[in-house]
Amino acid sequence: MTAPKKLRYCVDNEWHESKTVKPYMPVTDSSTGEIIALAPCCTVEEVNAAVAAASAAFPGWSGRPIQQRTEVMFRFRALLEMHLDELTLSVSRELGKNLEEARGDVIKAMEVVEMACGAPILMQGDALMNVSTGHDTVLYREPLGVFAGIVPFNFPAMIPFGWMIPLCITLGNTFVLKASSLTPQTAMRVLELLIEAGLPKGVVNLITCSRNEAELLLKHPDIRGISYVGSTSVGLHIYSTAAAHGKRVQALCEAKNHGLVLRDAALERAALGIINSSFGCAGMRCMALPVLCVEEACADEFLSYLVKYAKERRPGCAYHPETELGPLVSAEHRQFVLDWINRGVEEGAELILDGRNLVVSGFENGHFVGPTIFDRVKPGMTIGDQEVFGPVTCIKRVNNFEEGLAIMNANEFANGSCIFTQNGYYAREFVHRTHGGMVGVNVGIPVPVSYFPFAGHKNSFFGDLHVMGRDGVAFYTESKCVTSRWFSEEDKLEKKISTWEGTIARK
């Protein structure tokens, strides 16, 4: 067994050893349980240094022609492609996603990098001549300054280097990333590639730290905005605190996505897709499908398919090619999920598939939990209402479309929702009336591509502008309207100027 790698933090494109006196935070190989790296809990001074570097870099970076900034993104995109297999393995090892899922994590980051390469179009403003006699108005979009990103463990490539950094910096801002201490190595390696692509010093800086040090980012006078992904309780605190200090905030929080399965659905095909939606990434994603409202008329048949395909899902070491279900990220998170399953049993839900005792031969110390299905989950059972973030699916039997929709909309979260049906009327009604911000019709994971926003609602999101799409461009820029008038010789002779200086055209 090799000694764990002692990780560093990055300021001004240089990697420094932390002077922290706090214990380093362990990073594990999720399949073996082995500690493979140690992440520093950066000091207050080190966090402030990261912000200072980003602040110092902003004038020069934002002053560069936008074409020069996009050139860095083009080179970055090529490097991500070149190192795709390496990054896939990194995600798989420290997080536990199987290789296909881990590869998708990196590819979804690349998708937004590609969008950011179009920044010269995305950042264009508007203009109108002669808005009033002799007056022209031009709207520019300008960068704001330093942004900070606080990210979770479950998408170490896509969330920081997809949802946040590409648009932020290509539009002219600078960035401080608080990487997850559970899965920091992928983010660190991707930042190395971004620096290799020609990123100037200070434009992106990376730290790992505890919540205490991260609190500085919410109040720091040099930071203009915060992008956060994580729990709802922390997200609400970040939103209220940072907004109270005059910052823009987008806080993407927990989810309990519901699907509605109607009797006319293609039941076996729906079950195959839902297996991926529910148990893909071992359930560790906010667009997982952990609850299904199923019409009673088809529930037994549907469940026969769901249980069958869940049992066939192959668990194993995350980075073995044949694995379909990898481990959870850590021993602590595994216990968190097990506690939720135990709670569901105590609440009276019917456990029809139990994944608590899964052991993978040769990887007995891995953080594994098998596919778990509860049937007859009733209103008020927290297992069916709160986020578990593991391979656990709840079945809520309903009599009809209206009952199912009402149960779904009663949940406090509204990240995503979906319906499985061949009936166009019910599909259209569902799309119109569901509270979910990202909606699927016969699509279990309705995650939009990068040129649309990741649009959660209710307690799944706090803020006004979502990540990606036009929302993302608006979040990282501010508008400046310039109205101008050039005097003719006749204009120069005017003796009386109206209160509105001629900008009101109506009489």
C-alpha positions in Angstrom: 0.0 0.0 0.0 1.5 3.4 -1.0 1.4 6.4 1.2 -1.5 8.8 0.5 -0.7 11.8 -1.7 -0.6 15.1 0.2 -2.5 17.5 -1.9 -1.9 21.3 -2.3 -4.0 24.4 -3.1 -3.5 26.6 -6.2 -3.1 30.4 -6.2 -1.7 32.4 -9.1 -1.2 29.1 -11.1 1.2 27.8 -8.5 0.6 24.9 -6.1 1.4 25.5 -2.5 1.6 23.3 0.6 -0.9 24.5 3.2 0.3 25.8 6.5 -2.8 24.5 8.2 -2.6 23.0 11.6 -5.9 21.2 11.2 -5.9 17.5 10.2 -5.8 16.9 6.4 -9.1 15.4 5.0 -9.0 11.9 3.6 -9.8 11.0 0.0 -10.6 7.4 -0.5 -10.7 4.9 -3.3 -14.4 4.3 -3.0 -14.1 0.7 -4.3 -11.4 -0.4 -1.8 -11.8 2.0 1.1 -8.1 2.8 0.8 -7.0 6.4 1.6 -5.3 7.6 -1.5 -4.9 11.3 -0.8 -5.1 13.9 1.9 -6.7 17.3 1.2 -5.7 20.4 3.2 -8.0 22.4 5.3 -6.7 25.8 4.0 -6.2 28.6 6.5 -8.1 31.9 6.5 -4.9 33.5 5.1 -4.8 31.0 2.2 -8.4 31.6 1.4 -7.9 35.3 1.4 -4.8 34.9 -0.8 -6.9 33.1 -3.4 -9.4 35.9 -3.4 -6.7 38.5 -3.7 -5.1 36.7 -6.6 -8.4 36.6 -8.4 -9.1 40.2 -7.7 -5.6 41.3 -9.0 -6.1 39.2 -12.1 -9.5 40.7 -13.0 -8.4 44.0 -14.7 -6.0 42.4 -17.0 -8.1 39.4 -17.9 -11.4 41.3 -18.4 -9.4 43.8 -20.5 -8.3 41.2 -23.0 -10.2 41.0 -26.2 -12.9 38.3 -25.9 -11.3 36.4 -28.8 -8.2 35.9 -26.7 -10.2 34.6 -23.8 -12.1 32.1 -26.1 -8.7 30.9 -27.5 -7.9 29.6 -24.0 -11.2 27.7 -24.0 -10.5 26.2 -27.5 -7.2 24.9 -26.2 -8.7 23.7 -23.0 -11.4 21.8 -24.9 -8.7 20.0 -26.9 -6.7 19.1 -23.7 -9.9 17.7 -22.0 -10.4 15.4 -25.1 -6.8 14.3 -25.0 -6.9 13.4 -21.3 -10.5 12.1 -21.3 -9.5 8.5 -20.2 -7.2 9.8 -17.5 -10.0 12.1 -16.1 -12.6 9.3 -16.3 -10.4 7.0 -14.2 -9.9 9.8 -11.7 -13.6 10.4 -11.3 -14.3 6.7 -11.1 -11.7 6.0 -8.4 -12.3 8.9 -6.0 -16.1 9.1 -6.4 -17.2 5.5 -7.3 -19.0 6.1 -10.6 -18.6 3.3 -13.1 -16.5 4.2 -16.1 -19.4 5.1 -18.4 -20.9 7.4 -15.7 -17.5 9.0 -15.0 -16.8 9.6 -18.6 -20.1 11.3 -18.9 -19.1 13.6 -16.0 -16.1 14.8 -18.0 -18.0 15.1 -21.3 -20.8 17.2 -19.7 -18.0 19.6 -18.6 -16.7 19.7 -22.1 -20.2 20.5 -23.4 -20.2 23.8 -21.5 -16.6 24.6 -22.5 -17.9 24.3 -26.1 -20.7 26.7 -25.4 -18.2 29.1 -23.8 -16.2 29.1 -27.0 -19.2 31.0 -28.4 -18.8 33.8 -25.9 -18.3 36.5 -28.6 -21.9 35.8 -29.7 -23.3 35.1 -26.2 -21.9 38.4 -24.8 -23.2 40.6 -27.6 -25.6 43.4 -26.4 -28.2 45.4 -28.3 -28.3 48.8 -30.1 -31.0 51.0 -31.5 -30.5 54.2 -33.4 -32.7 57.3 -33.0 -34.5 56.1 -29.8 -35.4 59.8 -29.6 -34.5 62.5 -32.1 -30.7 62.4 -32.4 -30.2 59.9 -29.6 -28.8 56.4 -30.0 -28.7 53.7 -27.3 -26.3 50.8 -27.0 -26.4 48.0 -24.4 -23.2 46.3 -23.4 -22.7 43.2 -21.3 -19.7 43.5 -19.0 -18.0 41.1 -16.5 -18.4 41.9 -12.8 -15.2 40.7 -11.1 -14.4 37.8 -8.8 -16.9 34.9 -8.3 -16.6 32.0 -5.9 -17.8 28.4 -6.4 -18.6 26.0 -3.6 -19.1 22.5 -5.0 -20.3 19.0 -3.9 -18.5 15.7 -4.3 -20.8 14.1 -6.8 -19.7 15.7 -10.1 -16.1 16.8 -9.6 -15.6 17.6 -13.3 -19.0 18.8 -14.6 -20.1 21.1 -11.8 -17.0 23.3 -11.3 -15.6 23.0 -14.8 -18.9 22.8 -16.6 -21.6 24.7 -14.7 -19.4 27.4 -13.3 -15.9 28.2 -14.6 -16.1 28.1 -18.4 -18.8 30.8 -18.8 -17.6 32.8 -15.8 -14.0 33.3 -17.0 -14.7 33.4 -20.7 -17.1 36.3 -20.1 -14.2 38.1 -18.4 -14.5 37.3 -14.7 -12.1 35.5 -12.3 -12.8 32.6 -10.0 -12.1 31.0 -6.6 -13.1 27.3 -6.5 -13.7 25.6 -3.1 -13.3 22.0 -4.3 -14.9 19.1 -2.5 -12.6 17.6 0.0 -14.0 14.2 -0.8 -13.2 14.3 -4.5 -10.6 17.1 -5.1 -8.1 15.3 -7.3 -10.2 15.5 -10.5 -10.8 19.2 -10.1 -7.1 19.8 -9.4 -6.1 17.9 -12.5 -8.6 19.7 -14.7 -7.2 23.0 -13.4 -3.7 21.9 -14.4 -5.0 21.4 -17.9 -6.7 24.8 -17.9 -3.4 26.4 -16.9 -1.6 24.4 -19.6 -4.1 25.9 -22.1 -2.7 29.3 -21.4 -4.8 30.6 -18.5 -3.1 33.7 -16.9 -2.1 33.7 -13.3 -4.9 34.3 -10.8 -7.8 33.8 -13.1 -8.8 30.5 -11.5 -7.7 29.6 -8.0 -8.5 26.4 -6.0 -8.7 25.7 -2.3 -10.1 23.0 -0.1 -11.3 23.9 3.4 -14.0 23.5 6.0 -17.2 25.4 6.2 -15.7 27.8 8.6 -13.1 29.1 6.1 -15.6 29.0 3.3 -17.8 31.4 5.2 -15.3 34.1 4.3 -16.3 33.8 0.7 -19.9 34.8 1.5 -18.9 38.1 3.1 -15.6 39.0 1.3 -16.0 42.5 -0.2 -14.0 41.6 -3.3 -16.3 38.7 -4.3 -19.3 39.7 -6.5 -21.1 36.4 -6.7 -21.5 32.9 -5.3 -22.4 29.7 -7.2 -23.2 26.8 -4.9 -24.4 23.2 -5.2 -25.2 21.1 -2.2 -27.7 20.7 0.6 -30.8 22.9 1.0 -30.0 23.9 4.6 -26.5 25.1 3.6 -27.8 26.6 0.4 -30.4 28.7 2.2 -27.7 30.0 4.5 -25.4 30.8 1.6 -28.1 32.5 -0.3 -29.3 34.7 2.6 -25.8 35.5 3.9 -24.2 36.3 0.5 -27.2 38.2 -0.7 -27.2 40.3 2.5 -23.7 41.2 1.6 -24.7 42.5 -1.8 -23.6 39.4 -3.9 -25.3 37.6 -6.7 -26.2 34.0 -5.7 -27.3 30.9 -7.4 -27.8 28.0 -4.9 -28.7 24.6 -6.4 -29.9 22.4 -3.6 -31.5 19.1 -2.8 -34.1 17.2 -4.8 -36.6 14.4 -4.4 -37.6 14.0 -8.1 -40.8 12.1 -8.7 -41.9 10.2 -11.8 -45.5 9.3 -12.7 -46.1 6.0 -14.4 -49.5 5.6 -16.0 -51.2 2.4 -17.0 -50.8 3.1 -20.7 -47.0 3.5 -20.5 -44.6 1.1 -22.2 -44.0 -0.5 -18.9 -41.0 -2.7 -19.6 -39.3 0.0 -21.6 -40.1 2.5 -18.8 -38.7 0.2 -16.2 -35.4 -0.2 -18.1 -35.0 3.6 -18.3 -36.0 4.1 -14.7 -33.4 1.6 -13.5 -30.7 3.9 -14.9 -32.5 7.0 -13.6 -32.8 5.6 -10.1 -29.6 3.6 -9.6 -27.2 5.3 -12.1 -24.3 7.0 -10.3 -25.5 4.9 -7.3 -28.2 7.5 -6.8 -25.7 10.2 -6.0 -27.1 12.9 -8.3 -29.8 15.6 -7.8 -31.5 14.5 -11.0 -31.9 10.9 -9.9 -35.4 9.4 -9.8 -35.9 8.1 -6.3 -39.8 8.2 -6.2 -42.3 6.8 -8.6 -46.0 7.4 -8.4 -47.5 4.4 -10.2 -51.1 3.8 -11.1 -52.5 1.0 -9.1 -53.9 -0.7 -12.2 -50.3 -1.4 -13.5 -48.3 -1.3 -10.3 -47.7 -5.0 -9.9 -46.7 -5.6 -13.5 -44.4 -2.5 -13.5 -42.8 -3.6 -10.2 -42.1 -7.1 -11.6 -40.0 -5.5 -14.3 -38.4 -2.9 -12.0 -37.2 -5.5 -9.4 -36.1 -7.9 -12.2 -33.8 -5.3 -13.8 -32.6 -3.9 -10.5 -31.4 -7.4 -9.5 -29.6 -7.8 -12.8 -27.6 -4.6 -12.4 -23.9 -5.7 -11.9 -22.2 -4.2 -8.8 -18.4 -4.0 -8.7 -15.2 -2.0 -8.6 -16.0 1.3 -10.1 -13.2 1.3 -12.6 -13.7 -2.3 -13.9 -15.3 -2.1 -17.3 -18.1 -4.6 -16.6 -19.4 -2.7 -13.5 -22.9 -1.2 -13.7 -23.3 -0.2 -10.1 -20.3 1.3 -8.3 -19.9 2.2 -4.6 -20.9 5.3 -2.7 -18.3 8.0 -2.2 -17.3 7.3 1.4 -17.9 5.0 4.4 -19.7 7.9 6.1 -22.0 8.4 3.2 -22.7 4.7 3.0 -23.8 4.7 6.6 -26.0 7.8 5.9 -27.8 5.9 3.2 -28.1 2.7 5.3 -29.6 4.8 8.1 -32.2 6.1 5.7 -33.1 2.6 4.6 -33.5 1.5 8.2 -35.7 4.6 8.8 -37.9 3.6 5.9 -38.4 0.1 7.4 -39.2 1.7 10.8 -41.8 4.0 9.1 -43.6 1.0 7.7 -42.7 1.1 4.0 -42.6 -2.3 2.4 -38.9 -3.2 1.6 -39.2 -5.4 -1.5 -35.5 -5.2 -2.5 -32.9 -4.8 0.1 -29.4 -3.7 -0.8 -28.0 -3.2 2.7 -25.9 -6.3 2.8 -24.2 -6.1 -0.6 -20.6 -7.4 -0.5 -18.4 -7.3 -3.6 -15.9 -10.1 -3.7 -12.4 -8.8 -3.6 -13.6 -5.3 -2.6 -15.1 -6.1 0.9 -14.0 -2.7 2.2 -15.7 -0.8 -0.6 -18.6 1.6 0.2 -21.3 -0.5 -1.5 -25.0 -0.4 -1.2 -27.2 -2.5 -3.6 -30.3 -1.4 -5.4 -33.1 -0.9 -2.8 -36.8 -0.6 -3.5 -39.6 0.3 -1.1 -43.2 -0.3 -2.1 -46.4 1.3 -0.6 -44.7 4.4 0.6 -47.4 6.6 2.2 -47.7 10.3 2.7 -45.7 11.5 5.7 -43.0 8.8 5.4 -39.8 10.8 5.2 -38.1 8.1 3.1 -40.4 9.2 0.3 -40.1 12.9 0.9 -36.4 13.7 1.7 -33.2 13.3 -0.3 -31.3 10.0 0.4 -28.6 10.4 -2.3 -28.2 6.7 -2.7 -29.6 3.7 -4.8 -33.0 3.8 -3.1 -36.3 4.0 -4.9 -39.8 4.5 -3.4 -43.1 3.5 -4.9 -46.2 5.5 -4.1 -49.3 3.8 -5.5 -51.9 6.1 -6.9 -55.4 5.7 -8.3 -55.1 8.1 -11.3 -53.2 10.9 -12.9 -54.7 13.6 -10.7 -53.8 11.9 -7.5 -50.2 11.2 -8.7 -49.7 14.8 -9.8 -51.0 16.1 -6.5 -48.6 13.9 -4.5 -45.7 15.0 -6.7 -46.5 18.7 -6.4 -46.9 18.5 -2.6 -43.1 17.8 -2.2 -41.0 20.7 -1.1 -38.4 20.1 -3.8 -39.0 20.6 -7.5 -35.7 20.0 -9.3 -37.1 17.6 -11.9 -40.1 15.5 -12.7 -41.2 13.1 -15.4 -44.1 11.1 -16.7 -44.3 7.8 -18.5 -47.3 7.5 -20.8 -48.3 7.1 -24.4 -51.2 9.5 -23.9 -50.6 12.9 -25.4 -53.3 14.7 -23.4 -51.9 13.5 -20.0 -48.3 14.3 -21.2 -49.3 17.8 -22.1 -51.2 18.3 -18.8 -48.3 17.1 -16.9 -45.8 19.4 -18.6 -48.1 22.4 -17.9 -49.0 21.6 -14.3 -45.9 19.9 -12.7 -43.8 22.0 -10.3 -40.6 20.4 -11.6 -38.2 22.8 -13.3 -36.8 20.2 -15.6 -39.5 17.9 -17.0 -39.2 14.6 -18.9 -41.9 12.9 -21.0 -40.7 9.3 -21.2 -37.3 10.6 -20.2 -36.2 9.7 -16.7 -33.2 12.1 -16.4 -34.4 15.3 -18.2 -31.1 17.1 -17.7 -30.9 19.9 -20.3 -27.9 20.4 -22.6 -25.6 23.4 -21.8 -27.4 26.0 -23.9 -30.5 25.6 -21.7 -30.5 26.3 -18.0 -30.4 23.7 -15.2 -33.7 25.1 -13.8 -34.7 23.7 -10.4 -37.6 25.2 -8.5 -39.0 25.6 -4.9 -36.5 24.4 -2.3 -34.2 22.9 -4.9 -33.0 26.4 -5.9 -32.4 29.8 -4.4 -31.7 32.7 -6.7 -33.0 34.3 -9.9 -30.6 33.1 -12.6 -29.7 29.4 -13.1 -26.5 27.8 -14.3 -25.9 27.4 -18.0 -27.8 28.8 -21.0 -28.8 32.4 -21.2 -29.3 32.5 -17.4 -25.6 31.6 -17.0 -24.5 34.4 -19.3 -26.7 36.9 -17.4 -25.5 35.7 -14.0 -21.9 36.4 -14.8 -22.4 39.7 -16.6 -24.1 43.0 -16.0 -25.8 45.4 -18.4 -24.5 48.8 -19.2 -26.7 51.1 -21.4 -25.0 54.0 -23.2 -27.2 56.8 -24.7 -25.3 59.3 -26.9 -26.1 62.4 -28.9 -23.9 64.3 -31.3 -24.7 68.0 -31.7 -25.3 69.6 -35.1 -24.6 73.2 -35.6 -28.3 74.0 -35.1 -28.3 71.9 -31.8 -25.5 74.0 -30.4 -27.7 77.1 -30.6 -30.4 75.6 -28.4 -31.2 77.9 -25.4 -33.7 75.8 -23.5 -33.1 72.1 -22.5 -36.0 70.0 -21.4 -35.9 68.1 -18.1 -35.5 64.8 -20.0 -32.9 66.3 -22.4 -34.9 65.3 -25.4 -35.1 61.6 -24.6 -38.9 61.7 -24.4 -40.2 61.6 -28.0 -43.9 61.8 -27.3 -45.7 65.2 -27.1 
